[in-house]
Amino acid sequence: MKNITVSVPDDVYRNARVAAAQRDTSVSALVVAYLEQLSGRMDEFARLETLQREVQSGIGVFRAADRLDRDEVHDRAVR
């Protein structure tokens, strides 16, 4: 386990202690939970980036000239 030192303004620390007490936990536990959540978000971001690359690589050729005109779009929606 690694120890880290973080400097925060006094009012932030006070509010964090109150929040921790309300949750019957410690400020350290709140920080750990936040960092774990942040790490999970980064994992999800990496997963979505990979998915985006896969989708984009499967598109092949895209040309604006291949667009449907307004009437074709509405004809498709009705059917």
Summary of the structure (lengths in Angstrom):
residues: 79
radius of gyration: 24.8
end to end distance: 61.3
largest distance: 64.0
contacts: 124
relative contact order: 0.05
helix: 71%
strand: 0%
